[in-house]
């Protein structure tokens, strides 16, 4: 397998560090719009860098990425950029006759009149609209294959296959006790993506009603996270699992809730109120003249790079899937989860916990695809594949998962 990795930020760099220890692929091209950043990601691999080549790529230039795939004879494109670049990279892979894998899906657009009641364009709709073209090409687009979405969806399929006869509700619950020393506000993941998912109308699925939306940060609940993290208040946030899980798992209701904390929510609301969450460029005057700048890009520029926060971070992050239903005639509730301790991920890989937890899952998926364990064509989510091989291989990577009866 020859891989084109597009994006060498925090998650992309963590992908290279994880993949470098595995023998399943022949070569990985590490591409970024900032060539020195791609070169630094490869150089950091030291003696393991032989199977990696840095390259420059504009993720928004479909033709250029298609040419890069052909130049390096890549079988698969792994997208580690933010959601703005999903569609051009998705189309580049299709045009080059390569498989495709991402960790976040094509962006949503709220309903024009009733944004907090009805869906407009859902996450991933524009990718699923191209499913026939991907099927006809005989190639696979595996979408939403990070941690959330990704591992959380694998947990949902595993619960349906092995733990329940009937599922009433699935709720993805994400929380942690991570702190960052020295900063009043330092998100542990891309602020661009965080603003997008937290301020958009959250999507909820109900079998009797289909997909619908609600207010951001709605339906707060306190969830008890394992391995010493404890109780964290979680709220509704827009996320891909809610649109993916019902496509392959028979379930009455699906939600995604994130443990953000009131201070974090208040800061996001302030950014929105001040117009700093916007993506439409505005004119900014400077000593060098007038420039068009998106306010959200300014926010991202002034905040610390999440990839560089590992040495200041303390604590654990938990991603998991709560499932409620019936098994052998009896009510059952379980929480399937994956915890990463920042001290461990920094010590073992030099990557902070949140980006490492995101990065390990696409690498596991690529290894299953390379070995023919996972197979498919078209546009498919993680739920479309057998979950047990994935979970077993995740353990083999030294990153166990857990199951707690509720």
C-alpha positions in Angstrom: 0.0 0.0 0.0 1.2 3.5 -0.9 -0.4 6.3 1.0 -0.8 10.0 0.3 -1.3 11.8 3.7 -2.6 15.3 3.2 -2.1 17.5 6.3 0.9 17.4 8.6 -0.5 19.3 11.6 -1.0 17.7 15.0 -3.1 14.8 13.8 -1.1 14.3 10.6 2.2 14.2 12.5 0.8 11.8 15.0 -0.3 9.5 12.1 3.3 9.4 10.8 4.6 8.5 14.2 2.1 5.7 14.7 2.4 4.4 11.1 6.2 4.4 11.2 6.1 1.5 13.7 3.9 -0.7 11.4 5.0 -2.7 8.4 1.8 -2.9 6.5 2.5 -0.1 3.9 5.2 0.4 1.4 5.5 4.2 1.4 3.7 7.3 2.7 3.9 10.7 1.1 3.4 13.4 3.7 1.9 16.5 2.0 1.1 19.9 3.4 0.6 23.5 2.0 3.6 24.4 4.2 6.4 22.2 2.9 8.8 22.9 5.9 6.1 21.5 8.2 5.8 18.3 6.1 9.6 18.0 6.1 9.7 18.5 9.9 7.1 15.7 10.4 9.2 13.3 8.3 12.5 14.4 9.9 11.1 13.8 13.4 10.8 10.1 12.5 14.6 9.7 12.6 15.8 6.3 11.5 12.2 5.3 10.7 11.9 8.0 8.0 12.9 5.9 5.1 9.4 5.0 4.0 8.2 8.7 4.1 8.6 11.5 1.6 7.6 15.1 2.3 5.8 17.1 -0.4 3.9 20.3 -0.9 0.2 20.2 -1.7 -2.7 22.7 -1.8 -5.5 20.6 -0.4 -8.1 22.8 -2.2 -6.6 22.1 -5.6 -8.2 18.9 -6.8 -6.3 18.7 -10.0 -2.9 19.1 -8.3 -3.7 16.5 -5.6 -4.9 14.1 -8.3 -1.6 14.6 -10.1 0.4 14.1 -6.8 -1.5 10.8 -6.3 -0.5 9.6 -9.8 3.1 10.9 -9.5 3.7 8.8 -6.4 1.5 5.8 -7.4 -0.5 6.1 -4.3 -3.4 3.6 -3.6 -5.1 5.7 -1.0 -5.5 9.3 0.1 -5.7 9.9 3.9 -7.2 13.3 4.6 -5.8 14.9 7.8 -7.0 18.5 7.0 -9.9 20.4 8.4 -13.4 19.9 6.9 -13.1 22.8 4.4 -11.0 20.5 2.2 -13.0 17.3 2.4 -14.7 17.6 -1.0 -11.7 18.6 -3.1 -9.6 15.8 -1.6 -12.5 13.3 -1.9 -12.9 14.2 -5.6 -9.1 14.1 -6.2 -9.0 10.5 -4.9 -11.9 9.5 -7.1 -10.3 11.1 -10.1 -7.0 9.3 -9.5 -8.7 5.9 -9.0 -7.5 5.8 -5.4 -9.3 4.9 -2.2 -10.0 7.7 0.3 -10.2 7.9 4.0 -11.1 10.9 6.2 -11.8 11.7 9.9 -14.4 14.5 9.4 -17.0 14.6 6.7 -18.2 17.3 4.2 -19.7 20.3 6.0 -23.3 21.0 6.8 -25.4 24.0 6.0 -28.3 24.9 8.4 -31.9 25.0 7.3 -32.5 28.5 6.0 -35.7 29.1 7.9 -35.8 26.7 10.9 -32.2 25.9 11.8 -32.9 24.6 15.3 -35.7 22.3 14.2 -35.1 20.9 10.8 -31.9 19.8 9.1 -30.6 21.6 6.0 -27.6 19.9 4.4 -26.3 17.3 6.9 -22.7 16.4 7.5 -21.6 14.0 4.8 -24.6 14.6 2.5 -22.4 15.8 -0.4 -20.2 12.7 0.0 -23.0 10.2 0.1 -24.5 11.9 -3.0 -21.4 10.6 -4.9 -21.8 7.1 -3.6 -22.8 5.7 -7.0 -19.8 7.2 -8.7 -17.5 5.6 -6.1 -19.2 2.2 -6.4 -18.9 2.4 -10.2 -15.2 3.1 -9.9 -14.7 0.0 -7.7 -13.0 2.2 -5.1 -13.7 2.8 -1.4 -14.3 6.1 0.4 -14.2 5.3 4.1 -15.6 8.4 5.7 -15.5 9.5 9.4 -12.7 7.1 10.5 -11.1 9.0 13.3 -12.0 8.6 16.9 -15.3 10.5 16.9 -16.5 9.8 14.3 -14.7 6.5 13.8 -14.0 4.4 16.8 -17.2 5.5 18.4 -19.0 4.1 15.3 -17.1 0.8 15.5 -18.3 0.6 19.1 -21.9 1.1 18.0 -21.7 -1.7 15.4 -20.0 -4.0 17.9 -22.8 -3.4 20.4 -25.4 -4.2 17.8 -23.5 -7.4 16.7 -22.5 -8.8 20.0 -24.1 -7.2 23.0 -27.7 -6.4 22.2 -30.8 -8.0 20.6 -32.5 -4.6 20.3 -31.1 -1.1 20.7 -33.2 1.7 22.1 -30.6 4.5 22.2 -27.0 5.2 21.3 -25.3 8.2 22.7 -21.7 9.1 21.9 -20.2 10.8 25.0 -16.9 12.5 25.0 -15.2 14.0 28.0 -11.9 14.3 29.9 -10.1 16.0 32.7 -7.3 17.6 30.6 -5.9 20.9 31.7 -3.3 23.1 29.9 -0.9 25.0 32.1 -0.3 28.7 31.4 -3.2 29.5 29.1 -6.7 30.9 29.9 -8.0 29.4 26.6 -6.1 26.7 24.8 -8.3 24.2 22.9 -6.8 20.7 22.6 -8.0 20.3 19.0 -8.3 22.5 16.0 -10.2 25.7 17.0 -11.5 26.0 13.4 -13.2 22.6 13.6 -14.3 23.1 17.2 -16.1 26.3 16.4 -17.7 24.6 13.4 -19.1 21.7 15.2 -20.0 23.5 18.5 -21.9 26.5 17.0 -23.8 24.7 14.3 -27.2 23.3 15.1 -26.7 19.8 16.7 -28.4 16.9 14.9 -30.4 14.3 16.7 -31.8 11.1 15.2 -35.1 9.5 16.2 -36.4 6.5 14.3 -40.0 7.8 14.4 -39.0 11.3 13.2 -35.7 11.0 11.3 -33.0 13.6 11.7 -33.8 16.9 13.3 -31.9 19.7 15.0 -31.8 21.5 18.3 -30.2 24.5 19.9 -26.4 24.4 20.4 -25.4 23.2 23.8 -28.9 21.8 24.5 -30.0 18.9 26.8 -27.1 19.1 29.3 -26.5 15.9 31.3 -23.8 14.8 33.7 -22.0 11.7 32.6 -19.6 9.7 34.7 -16.4 8.9 32.7 -14.2 6.0 33.6 -10.6 5.6 34.8 -10.7 8.4 37.3 -12.0 11.2 35.0 -15.3 11.3 36.9 -18.5 13.4 36.3 -18.5 15.9 33.4 -21.5 17.9 32.1 -22.1 17.1 28.4 -24.2 19.0 25.9 -25.5 18.4 22.3 -23.0 19.1 19.6 -23.2 18.6 15.8 -21.2 15.4 14.9 -21.0 12.8 12.2 -21.9 9.8 14.3 -25.5 10.9 14.5 -25.8 10.8 10.7 -23.6 7.7 10.2 -24.8 5.2 12.9 -28.5 5.0 11.8 -27.4 4.1 8.2 -26.1 0.7 9.4 -27.4 0.1 12.9 -31.1 -0.3 13.8 -31.6 2.1 16.7 -34.4 4.2 18.1 -32.4 7.3 18.9 -28.8 8.7 18.4 -27.1 11.7 20.0 -23.7 13.1 20.4 -22.7 15.0 23.6 -19.4 16.7 24.4 -18.1 17.6 27.8 -17.1 21.2 27.0 -17.4 22.9 30.4 -19.3 26.2 31.0 -16.2 28.4 30.6 -15.4 26.9 27.2 -19.0 27.3 26.1 -19.1 30.9 27.2 -15.9 31.7 25.2 -17.4 30.1 22.1 -20.6 32.1 22.5 -18.5 35.3 22.9 -16.6 34.5 19.7 -20.0 34.1 17.9 -21.4 37.3 19.4 -18.4 39.3 18.3 -18.5 37.9 14.8 -15.2 36.1 15.2 -16.5 32.7 14.5 -17.3 33.6 10.9 -15.7 32.2 7.8 -16.6 34.9 5.3 -13.5 37.1 4.7 -13.7 40.7 5.9 -11.4 43.6 4.9 -8.6 44.3 7.3 -6.4 47.3 7.0 -2.7 47.1 7.8 0.5 48.9 7.1 1.0 46.8 4.0 -2.5 47.6 2.7 -5.9 46.0 2.8 -6.3 42.2 3.2 -9.3 39.9 3.1 -9.2 37.7 6.2 -11.7 35.2 7.7 -12.4 36.1 11.4 -12.1 32.4 12.4 -8.7 32.2 10.8 -7.6 35.1 13.0 -8.8 33.3 16.1 -6.9 30.2 15.0 -3.8 32.3 14.4 -3.7 33.9 17.8 -4.4 30.7 19.8 -1.6 28.2 20.6 -1.2 25.3 18.1 -2.9 22.3 19.8 -0.1 20.0 18.5 2.4 21.9 20.7 0.5 21.8 23.9 1.5 18.3 25.0 4.2 19.3 27.4 1.7 21.6 29.2 -1.2 19.2 29.2 -2.2 17.0 32.2 -4.9 14.4 32.4 -6.9 12.0 30.2 -9.3 12.2 27.4 -12.1 9.7 26.9 -14.1 8.9 23.8 -17.0 6.4 24.0 -20.4 5.1 23.1 -23.2 4.6 25.5 -25.8 2.0 24.4 -29.2 1.2 26.0 -31.4 -1.7 24.9 -32.4 -5.3 25.5 -30.3 -8.4 25.5 -31.8 -11.9 26.0 -35.0 -10.3 27.2 -33.4 -8.1 29.9 -32.7 -4.4 29.9 -29.0 -3.5 29.5 -26.9 -0.4 29.3 -23.1 -0.3 28.5 -20.5 2.3 27.9 -17.8 1.2 25.4 -14.8 3.6 25.7 -11.2 4.4 24.9 -9.1 6.5 27.3 -5.7 8.0 26.5 -3.5 9.5 29.2 -1.6 12.5 27.9 1.5 11.5 29.9 1.5 8.1 28.1 1.0 9.5 24.6 3.7 12.1 25.1 6.2 9.6 26.5 5.5 7.0 23.9 4.9 9.1 20.7 5.6 12.7 21.5 2.0 13.6 20.6 -0.6 15.0 23.0 -3.5 12.8 23.9 -6.4 14.2 21.8 -4.5 14.3 18.5 -3.0 10.9 19.2 -6.4 9.3 20.0 -7.7 10.7 16.7 -4.7 9.6 14.7 -4.4 6.0 15.7 -7.8 4.9 14.3 -7.3 5.7 10.6 -3.9 3.9 10.8 -5.6 0.8 12.2 -8.2 1.1 9.5 -5.6 1.3 6.8 -3.8 -1.7 8.1 -7.1 -3.7 7.9 -7.7 -2.5 4.3 -4.1 -3.3 3.3 -4.5 -6.8 4.6 -7.9 -7.4 2.9 -9.6 -7.8 6.3 -11.9 -4.8 5.6 -13.2 -4.6 2.0 -15.8 -2.5 0.3 -16.6 -0.1 -2.5 -18.6 3.1 -2.5 -19.0 5.6 0.3 -19.1 3.7 3.6 -18.8 4.6 7.3 -17.0 2.6 9.9 -20.3 0.8 10.8 -20.3 -1.0 7.5 -17.3 -3.2 8.5 -16.8 -6.0 11.0 -15.9 -4.4 14.3 -14.0 -7.1 16.1 -10.9 -7.1 13.9 -10.6 -3.4 14.4 -10.9 -3.6 18.2 -8.4 -6.5 18.4 -5.9 -4.6 16.3 -6.3 -1.4 18.4 -5.3 -3.5 21.4 -2.3 -4.8 19.4 -1.2 -1.2 18.9 -0.9 -1.0 22.7 -4.1 1.0 23.1 -6.8 -1.0 24.9 -10.5 -0.2 25.0 -13.0 -0.9 27.8 -16.6 -1.9 28.4 -18.5 -0.8 31.5 -21.9 -2.1 32.4 -24.0 0.9 33.5 
